[in-house]
């Protein structure tokens, strides 16, 4: 079943036409990867889906409902969590407060339960629950960003460059976590510069070039595609 | 002058300083919270105090209501006014350059001052006392009950505000929005509601400040908010604008500085000293005592 459908969207930054007629779909249970060079428009597309940017034309539907005009805080409520580029955790709030913010749309006993669920997934965060997030290491901050997004129990999680700035070992760990999340039922839309890593865990991939979809195929085929290998996989 | 009377004078001046400092602190909190969340120096904030004083006067003199009702009306009226100003004047400029917001704030300030002058005239109205002030004597030191009530009320307000900001869901959302508005939206936090709430809290504190100010200087006049607002602004800058504990410390420091200048027999220099403090802070440490460094905002 199609969970997220993006149809012919056009997005502008002032007069700059950043996204041209982009269409793609994410089916329930999939990991879909958007790859492309710096400035190709990957983050712009995620920001548009979560409502931080607006489409000029085109439609974004989630679970059959058009969300292209909804405010960002309402889109979270509908079940899309966005882990933004650079993590953007609240550095001056404690680890636990960051998680509580992730559950802002939920109430009552659900919140502490969700906090415990994140802590059992990321024990490091539990050790540091009362510490301000600014004191965490890069890897821990990425765990917190993902944990915070999990707090809303999202059917769809969008991750923007989760490997950015992390040591290779941590990168593998992050991708392991993404696979696990997907295994436990979360649909994933993944934006990455690390294309080989992203495609290795994805079901399908889309290649973005200067705001347009240049190619779409199952991830395996993209990994073997000569043009993709030359341009994004460095071989 | 004997040693005893010198000590008594100093104690009294310190108490006076804490009294006006508590009021500055309450007003400075509104400046700082609003700056923390939308980076706006809300120069209309001082005039909200003026409106509070007129509301108290209207209730007690025009409508002959009970003083408790007058206090409630002043605080509620200030809260509503702060939220109205935010919705009508600042929300439409959310994505405009910050200078436009600043100029609008100055415009709102003039609008309030001139509207009240038009309605009530330029002369001052006398606000009757809210309660019977007594002088309390502690071993020869005479303290005014007004000062004590003001200091306690302000301390209670600041403690409650700290609880609100540190412990409640809304308070945490305020801190999240002030750190990263975009990320806060991605959490499902409504920016509009959070900003509106911030203005409400800041203006309610201004309303309380206004009532406390009237216990010390029982007058309402259309221009009273501008000097009071400016001094509270200096207090907010001294403490570190955007910082809540900073506003409290800055307010008390400005109040004490004024009182000590007066105690030294230089009361004509009182205002000058406050603005000298502003200049020194801006030159020496523009981020104030507890302010965040400017490059921290990503």
Interface residues (C-beta under 8 A of the other chain):
Chain A: X50 X51 X52 X71 X72 X73 X74 X76 X77 X81 X82 X84 X86 X88 X89 X90 X91 X92 X93 X97 X100 X101 X102 X104 X105 X148 X152
Chain B: X169 X172 X173 X175 X176 X179 X180 X182 X183 X184 X185 X186 X187 X188 X189 X190 X191 X298
